[in-house]
Amino acid sequence: MLSLRIKAIATSVGAAHKDTDMKTMKTFGNSNSFLLLLLVVLSTIAQAQINSTPTAQQETELAIQLAADRPIAAGQSYWLEELTWMEIRDLIADGTTTIIIPTGGIEENGPYLATGKHNLILEATCPEIAEKLGNALCAPIVKFVPEGNIDPPSGSMLFPGTISLTQATYEALLLDISSSLKQSGFTDIVLIGDSGGNQSGMANVAAKLTESWNSESARIHFVREFYDPGWEATEQYTERELGIAESRHDGYHDDIWVTAMMMVTDPEQVRYRQRVEAGLASINGIAIEPVDEAVQLGRKMIEFRAGFAADAIRDVVSN
C-alpha cells in the first residue's frame, strides 16, 4: 500500500516536469510543492506505521488485561450480545465452543403478523437449542436477508416494510460474522435459517469457509435441517402428538405454527388483542384464544423443533 502511494505521488511530480511551456517558473514552483507534499505524506505514513506497531510494553499490558479475573459474578444468558467479553472468554475456556448464527428476515406476513416474524421465532427457539446442546451460545440474529429484488421490486419487496439484501451482501455479512466468532475462539460455528430464502447463502458461505479453514481447528456448519425438514417435522408433530390440524387456509402468509411460536416471544406481535376485539382470533381454522393456551402450544412446538435442531447440530459437529 505504501509503495502504491509513493508511486502515485511520484507520477504527479513527473507530470509536472513535463510542462515546458512559457510558465516554466510556475511549473518549477508547482514541482517544489509536489516534492514537499511527497515528504509530508511519507513522513505521515511512516509515523502511522510506527504508531500501529505495538510495543513490548503494550503487548504485556494487553495480555494482563485479557487474563484478568472478573470483578463480579458472571451473568447468565445464551445470547452473545447479552454477555460481557470476560464472560464469553470464560465460557469458551470452560468448553462452550459452539456458536449458533441464526438468520431471520423482515418481510410481509399478512394482515396480523409483524414483519419480523422469523426473528421473533428465533428469539424463542435459539436459546432452547443452545440449552439442549449444553455447550453453545447464540450470536445476534441476522435480521436482514435476501427477500427479493429491490429495484424493480420482486417477491416480498412488493410489500411495504420489507428489507432485502443482495445475495452478495448477505454472504459477505455471514462471512465476516463467522470469521469474527472464529477469532474469538469458537471452534464450531453453526448457521441456521428460519426462512427459505436464507438457505443458499448459508450453504455458499459454509462451503467457502470450509475450504479456507481447512488447516485450522475451527469449523463451519450449515444445518439445513433446522428449516428443512425441521418445519415439516414440527407440523407433523403438532398434528400427530398434539391433535392440532388446520382445517382451511385463510389465504395469508401465516399459519398456526408461526403464530403460536411468535406468541411465545410476544403475543402483541400477532395482534392478539386487536384480533380478539374484531372476532378474528384464529388462523386457518384454529383458535388462538385464550392467550395462555396459544402460548403453551407455541412452547411445545419450540421444544420439539429445538430438540430436532439440536440433534442435527450434534450430528454435523461429531462428523
C-alpha positions, -999 to 999 in steps of 0.1 A, spaced: 0 0 0 29 24 9 46 17 -24 14 24 -44 10 58 -27 46 68 -34 43 57 -70 11 78 -73 28 109 -59 59 104 -80 38 102 -111 22 135 -102 57 150 -98 68 136 -131 38 150 -149 46 185 -135 82 183 -150 68 176 -185 52 210 -186 78 230 -207 57 260 -218 63 296 -211 52 292 -175 85 274 -165 89 293 -133 53 284 -122 59 248 -131 91 248 -111 72 262 -81 45 235 -85 71 208 -87 86 220 -54 51 219 -39 47 183 -51 81 174 -36 71 190 -3 38 171 -3 57 139 -10 79 144 20 49 152 42 29 122 31 59 98 35 66 111 70 29 108 80 27 72 67 59 62 84 48 77 117 14 59 114 31 26 108 53 31 139 23 40 160 4 10 148 31 -14 158 25 -24 195 55 -21 218 65 -49 241 50 -30 270 17 -26 252 16 -63 244 23 -71 280 -5 -48 292 -29 -63 268 -20 -98 279 -26 -88 315 -60 -73 306 -71 -104 287 -61 -127 316 -77 -106 343 -103 -121 366 -139 -110 365 -145 -84 393 -181 -97 398 -201 -129 393 -210 -138 357 -243 -130 342 -264 -157 326 -276 -157 290 -275 -178 259 -272 -146 238 -237 -135 230 -247 -98 229 -260 -100 265 -227 -112 279 -195 -93 287 -163 -101 269 -149 -117 301 -180 -139 305 -176 -150 269 -139 -157 274 -145 -178 304 -174 -198 288 -151 -206 259 -124 -217 282 -149 -240 301 -160 -257 269 -187 -236 254 -171 -236 220 -202 -239 197 -219 -207 185 -252 -206 165 -257 -179 139 -295 -176 134 -308 -159 102 -343 -145 101 -357 -117 79 -380 -87 76 -409 -94 53 -447 -92 48 -467 -118 67 -503 -110 61 -525 -86 80 -519 -99 115 -482 -108 119 -453 -83 124 -427 -82 96 -401 -96 120 -419 -130 122 -388 -151 116 -367 -131 141 -393 -134 168 -394 -172 163 -357 -174 166 -357 -153 198 -376 -181 214 -360 -210 196 -322 -204 195 -318 -203 233 -337 -236 236 -313 -252 211 -283 -238 229 -296 -252 262 -302 -286 248 -267 -287 233 -251 -277 266 -220 -261 251 -234 -234 228 -243 -198 226 -264 -178 202 -249 -150 181 -272 -120 174 -299 -128 150 -291 -118 114 -323 -99 107 -316 -88 72 -316 -114 44 -324 -117 7 -362 -111 3 -364 -103 -34 -351 -78 -60 -351 -43 -46 -355 -22 -78 -375 -32 -97 -391 -50 -67 -400 -86 -66 -412 -112 -41 -417 -97 -6 -402 -64 -17 -435 -57 -34 -449 -50 1 -441 -20 23 -417 -27 52 -397 -55 36 -360 -51 38 -339 -71 14 -302 -77 9 -284 -88 -23 -270 -123 -22 -235 -108 -22 -242 -85 7 -258 -113 27 -230 -137 22 -204 -111 29 -222 -103 62 -222 -140 72 -185 -144 62 -174 -116 85 -196 -126 114 -184 -162 112 -147 -151 109 -152 -128 139 -165 -156 160 -137 -179 150 -113 -151 161 -130 -151 195 -121 -187 200 -153 -206 190 -144 -238 172 -178 -249 158 -198 -222 141 -233 -232 131 -256 -215 106 -293 -219 108 -321 -201 90 -359 -198 96 -368 -188 60 -364 -205 27 -346 -176 10 -318 -178 36 -306 -213 28 -285 -210 -3 -264 -181 10 -256 -200 42 -246 -230 21 -223 -209 0 -206 -193 30 -202 -227 47 -185 -241 16 -161 -211 13 -151 -211 49 -147 -249 50 -122 -246 22 -103 -216 37 -103 -230 72 -91 -264 60 -59 -264 81 -74 -248 112 -93 -262 142 -124 -241 137 -152 -255 116 -183 -240 99 -215 -260 97 -246 -252 77 -275 -271 93 -302 -270 67 -323 -295 88 -334 -266 111 -355 -254 82 -360 -285 61 -372 -309 73 -374 -291 106 -405 -271 98 -424 -300 83 -414 -323 112 -428 -297 137 -461 -296 118 -463 -333 118 -456 -335 155 -483 -309 162 -509 -329 143 -498 -363 155 -489 -356 191 -510 -325 200 -540 -332 178 -538 -297 161 -545 -297 124 -555 -268 102 -589 -272 86 -587 -244 60 -564 -218 45 -572 -182 51 -550 -170 22 -523 -153 42 -485 -158 46 -494 -172 80 -503 -204 98 -509 -218 133 -472 -228 137 -457 -194 131 -484 -176 150 -481 -198 182 -443 -197 182 -443 -159 178 -467 -156 207 -441 -173 229 -420 -142 224 -447 -116 223 -485 -121 217 -488 -85 206 -467 -92 175 -496 -113 161 -520 -85 171 -537 -108 196 -558 -81 214 -570 -65 182 -580 -98 167 -600 -108 198 -618 -74 197 -625 -79 160 -636 -115 163 -606 -127 142 -586 -146 168 -580 -177 147 -558 -188 118 -566 -214 92 -595 -227 113 -576 -229 147 -584 -205 176 -556 -186 192 -575 -178 224 -573 -179 253 -538 -165 250 -523 -188 277 -533 -219 257 -519 -205 225 -486 -196 241 -484 -231 257 -490 -246 223 -462 -225 209 -438 -236 237 -445 -272 228 -437 -265 192 -405 -248 200 -395 -275 224 -399 -301 197 -382 -280 170 -353 -271 192 -347 -308 201 -349 -317 164 -323 -289 156 -300 -299 185 -299 -335 172 -290 -323 137 -263 -300 151 -247 -328 172 -246 -350 141 -228 -325 119 -204 -314 147 -195 -350 156 -187 -357 119 
